[in-house]
Amino acid sequence: MFKPKHSAFYATPLAELLEELAAKELILTGLTSHQCVLFTAMDAHIRDYNVVVPRDCIGAAIPAQTRYALFVLKEALQAKTPASSSIRFN
Protein backbone atom coordinates (compact mmCIF):
# COMPACT_ATOMS: atom_id res chain seq x y z
CA MET A 1 0.00 0.00 0.00
CA PHE A 2 1.38 3.41 -0.96
CA LYS A 3 1.59 5.86 1.99
CA PRO A 4 1.62 9.43 0.66
CA LYS A 5 2.00 11.26 4.00
CA HIS A 6 3.27 10.72 7.53
CA SER A 7 0.38 8.62 8.85
CA ALA A 8 -0.40 5.24 7.30
CA PHE A 9 -4.08 6.10 7.77
CA TYR A 10 -3.98 9.26 5.64
CA ALA A 11 -5.28 8.74 2.08
CA THR A 12 -4.89 4.95 2.26
CA PRO A 13 -7.38 2.08 2.61
CA LEU A 14 -5.80 1.03 5.93
CA ALA A 15 -8.80 1.91 8.13
CA GLU A 16 -11.16 -0.11 5.96
CA LEU A 17 -8.76 -3.06 5.81
CA LEU A 18 -8.32 -3.14 9.58
CA GLU A 19 -12.08 -2.92 10.08
CA GLU A 20 -12.60 -5.83 7.70
CA LEU A 21 -10.00 -7.85 9.61
CA ALA A 22 -11.59 -6.88 12.95
CA ALA A 23 -8.17 -5.84 14.23
CA LYS A 24 -7.95 -4.62 17.82
CA GLU A 25 -4.20 -4.23 18.27
CA LEU A 26 -1.57 -2.84 15.92
CA ILE A 27 2.16 -3.47 16.04
CA LEU A 28 3.96 -0.57 14.38
CA THR A 29 7.55 -0.51 13.18
CA GLY A 30 9.50 1.72 10.86
CA LEU A 31 11.83 4.62 10.28
CA THR A 32 11.44 8.23 11.27
CA SER A 33 10.13 7.23 14.67
CA HIS A 34 9.32 10.85 15.56
CA GLN A 35 7.27 11.36 12.40
CA CYS A 36 5.75 8.43 10.48
CA VAL A 37 5.66 5.92 13.32
CA LEU A 38 4.43 8.48 15.85
CA PHE A 39 1.78 9.97 13.54
CA THR A 40 0.45 6.54 12.60
CA ALA A 41 0.34 5.59 16.28
CA MET A 42 -1.60 8.76 17.06
CA ASP A 43 -4.14 8.00 14.36
CA ALA A 44 -4.43 4.41 15.60
CA HIS A 45 -4.91 5.64 19.18
CA ILE A 46 -7.77 7.97 18.27
CA ARG A 47 -9.38 5.04 16.44
CA ASP A 48 -9.24 3.04 19.71
CA TYR A 49 -6.63 0.48 18.65
CA ASN A 50 -4.22 -0.92 21.20
CA VAL A 51 -0.84 0.25 19.96
CA VAL A 52 2.41 -1.68 20.35
CA VAL A 53 5.68 -0.22 19.08
CA PRO A 54 8.70 -2.46 19.63
CA ARG A 55 11.37 -0.06 20.82
CA ASP A 56 14.09 -1.88 18.89
CA CYS A 57 12.13 -1.79 15.61
CA ILE A 58 11.93 1.99 15.14
CA GLY A 59 14.60 4.53 14.43
CA ALA A 60 15.55 8.00 13.30
CA ALA A 61 18.68 9.75 12.10
CA ILE A 62 19.20 11.24 15.56
CA PRO A 63 18.78 8.90 18.57
CA ALA A 64 17.14 11.69 20.61
CA GLN A 65 14.29 11.74 18.10
CA THR A 66 13.55 8.09 18.80
CA ARG A 67 13.75 8.67 22.55
CA TYR A 68 11.28 11.54 22.18
CA ALA A 69 8.91 9.39 20.09
CA LEU A 70 9.05 6.58 22.67
CA PHE A 71 8.27 9.08 25.44
CA VAL A 72 5.21 10.41 23.60
CA LEU A 73 4.08 6.90 22.65
CA LYS A 74 4.15 5.75 26.27
CA GLU A 75 3.01 8.89 28.06
CA ALA A 76 0.43 10.38 25.71
CA LEU A 77 -0.83 7.35 23.80
CA GLN A 78 -0.42 4.65 26.46
CA ALA A 79 1.31 2.53 23.80
CA LYS A 80 3.30 -0.50 24.82
CA THR A 81 6.97 -0.27 23.81
CA PRO A 82 8.51 -3.67 24.58
CA ALA A 83 11.58 -5.23 23.02
CA SER A 84 10.59 -7.15 19.90
CA SER A 85 11.87 -10.41 21.41
CA SER A 86 9.17 -10.26 24.09
CA ILE A 87 6.22 -9.98 21.68
CA ARG A 88 4.14 -13.13 21.36
CA PHE A 89 1.61 -13.61 18.60
CA ASN A 90 -1.62 -15.49 19.24
N, C-alpha and C positions, 0 to 999 in steps of 0.2 A: 504494500500500500504506500503510495506517495504521500509524504507529509510536507505540505508547503510552508508551514509556519512552526513556531516553537512547540505548541501543544499537539500531540498526536490526535486530539479530538477535533481540532480546528480544520474544517473543510475536508474531512475524511469520513468514511463510513464506519469508523471505529465504534461509535456509540450504538449504532444499529446492530453491528456484529456482536458486540458484547451482550446486548439485550437478547438477541436470538440464542446465544450460548448460555444465557442465564448466569453469567459470571457474577460473582460476589466479591472476589478478591483479585487484585492485579499485582503482578510482580513486574516492576519497571527497572530497566537497565539502560545504559547508554552513555554517550559523551555529552559534554557541556552540562554537567550536573546542575549548575546554577541557572541554566536556562531551560533547555528542552526537557530534561528529566523533571525538574522542579515544576515547570508549567504544566506538564502532562499530569503530574501527581496532584497539583491543585485542581485541575479539571476533574480528575477522578474522584477526589475528595468531595467536591461539591455535588457530584453525582452519587454520593453515598457508597462508593466502593471502599473496601478495606485495601489499603495501599501498603505494599512491601517493596522496599528498595534495598537490595543487598549492597551494603556499604563498600564492598570490594568489587562491585560491578558497575560503578559509575566513575566518572573522572572529568577533569577540566585541565586546561593548560596550566593553571595556577592552583596548587593544592589548597590554598585558603578558600578558593571558590567552592571546592567540593565540601570542605568543612562547613562553610556557610550554608550550602544546600542541605547538608545532613541536619544541621541545627534547625532550619526552617521545617524540614520534613518531619522531624520528631516533635518539635515544640508547637508548631502551628497546625500541622495536619494530622498529628497523632499517628504518623506512618511508622511502621516497624522497619528498622534498619539493621538486620542481622548480617552476619557473615554468610556468604552464599553456601558454605559447607554445612550450615545448620538448617537450611531450608529443606523440608520434606514435602513431597508431593503426594496427594491422596489419589 
